Structure formats: C-alpha cells, structure tokens
Amino acid sequence: MNYLDIILFKTWADLRSEASRAYIGFLWWFIEPVLYMSAFYLLFGLGLRMGGDNFVHFLLCGLIPWKWFSSSVSNGSQSIAASAGLINQVYLPKFILPTIVVLTNTVKFLVILPILIVVLLIGGEQVSVHWFGLLYLILLQFFLIWSLASFTSAIVPFVPDLKYLIENGLLLLMFLSGVFFDLGRLDGDIAVALSYNPVALLIQAYRDVLLANQWPSVSDLAYVSGFIIIPAALSWWLFSSLDKKFVKVI
C-alpha cells in the first residue's frame, strides 16, 4: 500500500504512452483483439468448421480471458529485465514492476469486456443473476495472472532463456485450456489431466456464467484459489531473498 501511488501513476503513464505511439491511439485496444479473435474464428469456425450455431459466443468467452492472461504473463515476465535503466537509477521493490504490467493489461481487458457483453446480448443471450459471478471471476483471474507474472519476472533476469520457454509454453497452454473446445465433452484421462489447469477452469467458469446462466463450480474455483497461493508465495520469497541481486544481473 505504501507504493500504491507509484503503481497507479506508472500504470496510467504506460497506458497514455502506448496510446500516443499510434495514430489512432487507444482505438488499437479494440482493433487488436478484434483482429486476434477474427483470425481464430476464420480458422476454427469457418475453415475447420468446428463450431456450431453458438460457436462465436463460445469462442469469444474463451479468447478474451485468454488474451488477458497470455499478454499479462508474457509481458509481466519481462518486466524486471526490461526495466534495467529504472532499477539502476532508483530503488523500487521489484514486485511493483510486474504489478504495473498486469494492471495495464487489466484496464484493456475491462475496456473489451463490455463489448463482449453487448455482442452476447445482441446474439440472444439472456441476462441473469449469475452474471454477477463475473466480478469474482475477474478478481480471481487477476490474482492468478499477478502471481504467475510476478513469479516468472523474478526468475527471468537470472535465467534469460526462460523467456523463450514462457512464450512457447503459453502457445501450448492456449490449446490445452479449452479455448477452442468444451472441456465438459472430454472423457477419461485427458479430461482429468486438463482439470488441473487453472486457466481452463476459469474459461469454463466464464462460459458457465455468460452462456449457461449458471454458477461456476465451487470446487473448481476453490482449486484455482489454492493454486494461486503457490506462485504468489514463491514470488514473494524470491523478491525478498534476491532483491539486491537484480541490479547485478540485469
């Protein structure tokens, strides 16, 4: 809390800086995810004909939370290594840097989320009391993203090659998180293995709330909450024990 002003100011400054680097500014926050989702829809919905009548809604409810997750973890893992100049000039607790990245991407997600809701309503989805579950899902996903971004950001400066593993790992994880398929239709060992993936459980929870008008599984959310503790505790320990060594390695 002592550094909250710094975190909020730097988040706002990064958002303004990013918007000022393009001719159409913040409109890219809308255009970029639309292009991203359109490419996957053309591939899976039209090209491979994997979707049904409700495939657009199904795909959007997976891709938008996934985009928030992947961009935040990918950029957050590089946040300390990319801030070498700042770290060498002034002391900052290192957890601030991935936090700023995660907050920046969270703002972009919150800008896109209302558009998703409008698309769902236009497409015939019905509003229900279960939609209030989005508040908890967003909060839960924020802490999942923050814990993983913080943990990886503390390791990457000491193991630079890890950034390539993270990039390729996120690509693989996208296809294992149910973005393009329904986890509920899987059986056997595959379904059991994927049920340990917290991102897959969150994406399924978004679909439960927005498309099925039902509360997400309490056991799944409890598992995700417990999972968050592990990278969060490890990142806190790494930041505490390696705080003075970051300047030397970056």
C-alpha positions in Angstrom: 0.0 0.0 0.0 2.9 2.3 0.6 3.7 2.2 -3.2 0.1 2.3 -4.4 0.5 5.8 -5.8 3.6 4.8 -7.8 1.8 1.7 -9.2 -1.3 3.7 -10.3 0.7 6.6 -11.7 3.1 4.4 -13.7 0.1 2.3 -15.0 -1.6 5.4 -16.2 1.6 6.7 -17.7 2.2 3.5 -19.6 -1.4 3.5 -20.9 -1.0 7.0 -22.2 2.4 6.3 -23.7 1.1 3.3 -25.5 -1.9 5.1 -26.9 0.3 8.1 -28.0 2.6 5.8 -30.1 -0.2 5.1 -32.7 -2.1 7.4 -34.9 -5.5 6.1 -33.7 -4.3 5.9 -30.1 -6.4 3.8 -27.7 -8.6 2.5 -30.6 -6.0 -0.1 -31.1 -7.1 -1.6 -27.7 -10.3 -2.5 -29.6 -9.0 -3.3 -33.0 -6.1 -5.6 -31.9 -8.3 -8.1 -30.0 -10.9 -8.0 -32.7 -8.3 -8.9 -35.4 -6.9 -11.6 -33.0 -10.3 -13.2 -32.4 -11.3 -12.9 -36.1 -8.3 -14.8 -37.2 -9.1 -17.8 -34.9 -12.8 -17.7 -35.9 -11.9 -17.9 -39.6 -9.6 -20.8 -38.8 -11.7 -22.9 -36.4 -15.2 -21.6 -37.1 -15.2 -21.4 -40.9 -12.0 -23.1 -42.1 -12.1 -26.3 -40.0 -15.9 -26.0 -39.4 -15.5 -26.9 -35.7 -18.2 -24.7 -34.4 -22.0 -24.9 -34.1 -24.6 -22.2 -34.1 -23.3 -20.7 -30.8 -19.6 -21.0 -31.7 -18.9 -17.3 -31.9 -20.1 -16.7 -28.4 -18.3 -19.8 -27.2 -15.1 -18.7 -28.8 -15.3 -15.1 -27.5 -15.8 -16.2 -24.0 -12.6 -18.2 -24.2 -10.4 -15.9 -26.3 -11.0 -12.7 -24.4 -10.0 -14.0 -20.9 -7.1 -16.0 -22.5 -5.8 -12.8 -24.2 -5.8 -11.0 -20.9 -3.9 -13.9 -19.3 -1.3 -14.6 -22.0 -0.4 -11.0 -22.7 -0.1 -10.2 -19.0 2.1 -13.2 -18.1 4.2 -12.8 -21.2 4.9 -9.1 -20.7 5.0 -9.4 -16.9 7.7 -12.0 -17.0 9.9 -9.5 -18.9 9.0 -6.5 -16.7 12.1 -6.5 -14.4 14.6 -7.3 -17.2 13.0 -4.6 -19.3 13.3 -2.0 -16.5 17.1 -2.2 -16.1 17.5 1.5 -16.6 15.0 2.4 -13.9 16.3 -0.1 -11.4 19.8 1.2 -11.8 18.7 4.7 -11.1 16.3 4.4 -8.1 15.4 1.7 -5.7 12.0 0.1 -6.1 10.5 -3.1 -4.7 10.7 -5.4 -7.7 7.1 -6.7 -7.3 5.9 -3.2 -8.4 7.1 -3.8 -12.0 5.0 -6.9 -12.9 2.1 -5.4 -10.9 2.1 -2.4 -13.3 2.1 -4.6 -16.3 -0.8 -6.7 -15.0 -2.8 -3.6 -14.1 -2.2 -2.1 -17.6 -3.5 -5.2 -19.3 -6.4 -5.4 -16.9 -7.5 -2.0 -17.9 -7.5 -3.1 -21.6 -9.5 -6.2 -20.6 -12.1 -4.2 -18.8 -12.4 -2.0 -21.9 -13.1 -5.0 -24.1 -15.4 -6.9 -21.6 -18.4 -4.6 -22.1 -18.1 -5.1 -25.9 -18.3 -8.9 -25.3 -21.4 -8.5 -23.2 -23.1 -6.3 -25.9 -22.2 -8.9 -28.5 -23.7 -11.7 -26.3 -26.9 -9.7 -25.8 -27.3 -8.9 -29.4 -26.7 -12.6 -30.2 -29.6 -13.6 -28.0 -28.0 -14.5 -24.7 -30.2 -13.7 -21.6 -29.0 -11.7 -18.7 -29.3 -13.5 -15.4 -28.3 -13.0 -11.8 -25.5 -15.4 -12.5 -23.7 -12.7 -14.4 -22.7 -11.1 -11.1 -20.3 -14.1 -10.8 -18.1 -12.2 -13.3 -17.0 -9.9 -10.5 -15.4 -12.8 -8.6 -14.0 -14.5 -11.8 -12.3 -11.3 -12.8 -10.8 -10.8 -9.4 -9.7 -14.4 -9.2 -8.1 -14.3 -12.7 -6.3 -11.0 -11.8 -4.6 -12.7 -8.8 -3.8 -15.8 -10.9 -2.2 -13.6 -13.5 -0.4 -11.4 -11.0 1.1 -14.4 -9.1 2.4 -16.1 -12.3 3.7 -12.8 -13.8 5.5 -12.0 -10.5 7.0 -15.5 -10.2 8.3 -15.6 -13.7 9.6 -12.0 -13.6 11.7 -12.9 -10.6 13.4 -15.8 -12.4 13.9 -14.4 -16.0 16.7 -12.0 -15.1 18.7 -14.9 -13.7 17.7 -17.4 -16.5 17.2 -15.2 -19.6 16.5 -18.2 -21.8 13.4 -18.9 -19.8 11.5 -16.2 -21.8 11.5 -18.4 -24.8 10.1 -21.3 -22.8 7.4 -19.0 -21.5 6.4 -17.8 -25.0 6.2 -21.3 -26.4 4.6 -22.6 -23.2 1.8 -20.1 -23.4 1.2 -21.1 -27.0 0.9 -24.7 -25.9 -1.3 -23.8 -22.9 -3.7 -22.0 -25.2 -4.6 -25.2 -26.9 -4.8 -27.0 -23.6 -7.1 -24.5 -21.9 -10.4 -25.2 -23.7 -10.4 -22.0 -25.7 -11.5 -23.9 -28.8 -13.3 -26.9 -27.3 -15.6 -27.7 -24.4 -13.9 -29.4 -21.5 -17.2 -30.9 -20.4 -17.3 -33.1 -23.5 -14.0 -34.8 -22.8 -13.7 -38.1 -21.0 -11.1 -40.3 -19.5 -7.5 -39.4 -18.6 -7.4 -36.3 -20.9 -10.3 -34.7 -19.0 -8.7 -35.4 -15.7 -5.3 -34.0 -16.8 -6.8 -30.8 -18.2 -8.9 -30.3 -15.0 -5.6 -29.4 -13.2 -5.1 -26.4 -15.5 -6.4 -23.4 -13.6 -6.8 -21.3 -16.8 -9.0 -24.0 -18.3 -11.2 -24.0 -15.2 -11.5 -20.2 -15.3 -12.5 -20.2 -19.0 -15.1 -22.8 -18.3 -16.4 -20.7 -15.4 -16.8 -17.7 -17.8 -18.9 -19.8 -20.1 -21.0 -21.2 -17.3 -21.8 -17.7 -16.2 -22.3 -16.0 -19.5 -23.6 -18.8 -21.8 -25.2 -21.4 -19.5 -26.6 -18.9 -16.9 -25.4 -21.0 -14.0 -22.9 -20.6 -11.2 -19.4 -21.9 -11.8 -18.2 -25.0 -10.0 -17.3 -24.1 -6.4 -14.7 -26.9 -6.3 -13.1 -25.6 -9.4 -12.9 -22.0 -8.1 -11.5 -23.3 -4.8 -8.8 -25.2 -6.7 -7.8 -22.1 -8.6 -7.7 -20.1 -5.4 -5.4 -22.6 -3.8 -3.2 -22.8 -6.9 -2.6 -19.0 -6.7 -1.0 -19.3 -3.3 1.9 -21.4 -4.7 3.4 -18.9 -7.3 2.4 -16.0 -5.1 4.4 -17.3 -2.1 7.4 -18.3 -4.3 7.5 -14.9 -5.9 7.4 -13.1 -2.5 10.2 -15.3 -1.3 12.3 -14.7 -4.4 11.7 -10.9 -4.3 12.7 -10.9 -0.6 15.8 -13.0 -0.9 17.1 -11.7 -4.3 16.2 -8.1 -4.0 19.8 -6.8 -4.0 21.0 -9.1 -6.8 18.7 -7.9 -9.5 20.8 -4.9 -10.2 23.9 -7.1 -10.7 22.3 -9.5 -13.2 20.4 -7.1 -15.4 
